[in-house]
Amino acid sequence: MEGLTIDFPPLPLPQGREYFVLRCDGQTRNVSLHDYDAIFAIPGLYEEVFRERLRCESGEVVSRAISFISAYKGMSIGSFRLLEIGAGNGVVGQELRRVGVGHLIGLDVSNIACEAAWRDRSTVYDDYIVADLDCLNEDMDRWLRKKIFNGLVAVASLGFADVAASAFRRALSFIQPKAFVAVTIKEDFLRGDDRTGFSQVFGDLRQNGFKQVFWERHIHRFSTSNEPIYYITLVLTNLT
Ligand SMILES: C[S@@+](CC[C@H](N)C(=O)[O-])C[C@H]1O[C@@H](n2cnc3c(N)ncnc32)[C@H](O)[C@@H]1O
């Protein structure tokens, strides 16, 4: 990107503590990879850091999953009415539109993410809600329930300091009974010894009639010290 440089520290850091060194306008500062507000505030910086430098491909993987579920359910992608949680600046939403999703509402806790989505991808979302899924007010809860979503999407937004398992459960309550759920999630959060609560949420979904119809392990991105970070793309749908 013109006018700024991005460098990664040489030492391996745990996911959640990674950062990059940003030199911009004669100033140098460390920016945490989880400081989305700082990143979204600069047009193109999220794309440069995550997609170009750290080779994140989650958007493409989830689009494949959406095409799969369309064929599986015998529904056109145009008939999908999706809620995308932790939507960020719309990189994933853009992919969902590219494959033909008919109706798309983004939701994110960050006002700066919302502004970045309208700034950089003004035609992607039908609506974009700024709200914390952990503490939605009643009006917003009611509004979301009326939207008749037939799918929920969460890409790289579950866990760490982002959408917690309890907040994800809340989002699940907004979708229709036969809807599908498509997520990309760190593989550790699906293991039996997981402590984040996500493994339990997916177990409960299966207990409630959801069937896992798509599973793909993939490199979500590379770490700042160039190690692959694996995520799972999962799609579950309720057949009962
Ligand atoms: C890693 S970013 C992913 C952005 C986008 N899904 C992508 O893959 O490009 C995680 C996003 O989740 C949002 N987020 C974190 N906690 C949230 C919450 N409680 N409710 C809604 N969004 C949240 C953050 O603001 C951030 O935009």
The ligand as a Gaussian input file, in Angstrom:
#p B3LYP/6-31G(d) Opt

LIG

0 1
 C      -11.710000     -11.530000      12.666000
 S      -12.930000     -10.302000      12.361000
 C      -13.747000     -11.156000      11.022000
 C      -14.381000     -10.224000      10.057000
 C      -15.002000     -10.924000       8.834000
 N      -15.910000     -11.988000       9.212000
 C      -13.902000     -11.475000       7.943000
 O      -13.675000     -12.705000       7.943000
 O      -13.270000     -10.675000       7.248000
 C      -14.087000     -10.538000      13.725000
 C      -15.236000      -9.536000      13.737000
 O      -16.142000      -9.908000      14.799000
 C      -16.634000      -8.718000      15.385000
 N      -17.157000      -9.014000      16.745000
 C      -16.441000      -9.285000      17.859000
 N      -17.257000      -9.487000      18.922000
 C      -18.531000      -9.333000      18.482000
 C      -19.818000      -9.408000      19.116000
 N      -19.931000      -9.690000      20.424000
 N      -20.926000      -9.189000      18.378000
 C      -20.807000      -8.901000      17.047000
 N      -19.609000      -8.815000      16.385000
 C      -18.484000      -9.036000      17.070000
 C      -15.413000      -7.800000      15.377000
 O      -15.755000      -6.429000      15.535000
 C      -14.788000      -8.119000      14.022000
 O      -15.255000      -7.251000      13.009000

